[in-house]
């Protein structure tokens, strides 16, 4: 268990800041979530501010002293940002290097040269899944949409036949596979092992993305048979590529992007095989397979495998790194505030309340986690808010779980967090505008695809919890 997880466990078992009973705590939870939902949906307030105010409302409704509520919120925010902030920043740098160097273009172009006809939707899934590993969902969408449009136009494909597989690849990575912010925050909140979560996440992601991507795209293309809008079809270039005409090779780019995944999976495998914390080999892999070192190694390698071949000077590399960090400020604050809300829940005694109430239920903890994430996702429209809030509520359930089941609890939360994107989700409108479809058409394609991802992944996680 990491130092952060130990600290969080100690905080989880501290004396509650209020003596409220279960009924009052239940009302307080509903009040806090209702405030967050209302502020985000009705007043369009930023999620960071909404989570902050919701945490204060939760504490007040629970009868906790305001100074202790503030202390809980700030400590939760600080521990969450310290745990995942560096990882989010490193992921952003890697994604920016990938985009600016032309590495993303190289991967896309190479795969598309070798795919055609019926294999094209499968190629789009592969592209989106690989590209989506280090990128935030919105960044991945912006990066891939021009490719989707060009492929659909040149190959005379229905837009949904090509677009849905690409979106499925991005969405599955976003919900289930670290180092995305939501799964990372849930791993920290639950105290799960990141390497095992990553390994099981990939295992669940493969069948999920096949069903929600290439398979569902056949149905989606019949339901909504539209062509790529002309306004979105532009030559595919990167700013620096226009100047140099150079870009990194396919092999080097792919190896660099997969490096952190390989290192983290290797750590998980060594931990299982050796299972001796004092063993020197395991200690080495514990270091190089830690999320921060794995991502840092990938970023440092990318400076040479992506930046140098693209003709980047030292100044240009520095500029790329600097520009990659600015856009993640909002995400860091949202994730941090989510951690603050989670800590307020725990310190108020809500976690123990969930344990006390759910111990007599016949509903499995995995299913409970999925349902809570679904409810918050439907209400707020934010997968990240749903993941962090649900993780805070069900984290105490992981205390008596095995390492494997704790990882599955994280994946259940991630699966529930992507359920039914609709009008309160910014991603819904992003896809609608890019694809040039109506609200109804977007609900029948994008929204249904998100439901399929959530249900299939949730079902697979529940199945795994019964057999392993």
Secondary structure, 3 states (H helix, E strand, C coil): CCHHHHHHHHHHCCCCCCCCCHHHHHHHHHHHHHHHHHHHHCCCCCHHHHHHHHHHHHHHHCCCCHHHHHHHHHHHHHHHHHHHHHHHHHHHHHHHHHHHHCHHHHHHHHHHHCCCHHHHHHHHHHHHHHHHCCCCHHHHHHHHHHHHHHHHHHCCCCHHHHHHHHHHHHHHHHHHCCCCHHHHHHHHHHCCCHHHHHHHHHHHHHHHHHHHHHHHHHHHHHHCCCCCCHHHCCCCCCHHHHHHCCCCCHHHHHHHHHHHHHHHHHHHHHHHHHCCCCCHHHHHHHHHCCHHHHHHHHHHHHHHHHHHCCCCCHHHHHHHHHHHHHCCHHHHHHHHHHHHHHHHHHHCCHHHHHHHHHCCCCCCHHHHHHHHHHHHHHHHCCHHHHHHHHHHHHHHHHCCCCHHHHHHHHHHHHHHCCCCCCCCCHHHHHHHHHHCCCHHHHHHHHHHHHHHHHHHHHHHHHHHHHHC
